[in-house]
């Protein structure tokens, strides 16, 4: 029930055949969430055993970036994998109709931008459960265009679209012909909201170096380049799990110096984002779901 954990061949696709995923949704309709979490707790050690690259990457993260000792790092790796499993289960729980509760931190940042004539860009990461943003933020004046991986299973895509469409959210799957970029640019021209991930350079030709956890790491420029070219604002968004059915949505505006060159503005936005991402990861270290050595991209 988790995304593939290889760096060089990251598929972004949720594990399991469509019939297995449909069965899981059916189970959620009759079984309590805590029971399925309990099953996940028993499965996690086996997943860690057979996904050694992901385990090693997370262990190094806790040892080298968070400064934990060997035993605490091992325990945190387990907690991280368990939390990841919970987040995936929450997605299927939402497909089955289970309700989740959301608390937004600085909701006014989104509300103010959402009433303006100009569109804006929202950037996200592989921390917490970004999909929950589409269930919690319900724009009233603008359409929300969310860039998503186009190779997901039919079950995931159909259910995600079913729920998101009720909240004025349009999925924009990544396409090999890059037609998704045309849709996103058009959306900004029309004063809409564009949401893109901004923490992985896989498939991205443009990136910049940022200071992240005291060391240089590369971040993609795509979302920030689009914002600078269109002269629109940028907001970071993180959906972090805080309880059985509770999520906290963090919204932060990214400020930058518009007197700089466009390339410098992009890099500055990326650095501001890296700083906000680091603050969130330090607060929720077990919800960092990049299962590769992020500093050796």
PyMOL commands that set and color helices and strands:
alter all, ss='L'
color gray80, all
select helices_A, chain A and resi 18-28+33-50+52-65+70-95+107-115+130-136+154-165+179-189+222-230+262-283+285-287+294-296
alter helices_A, ss='H'
color red, helices_A
select strands_A, chain A and resi 101-105+120-124+144-148+169-173+193-197+207-212+215-220+233-241+246-254
alter strands_A, ss='S'
color yellow, strands_A
deselect
rebuild
show_as cartoon
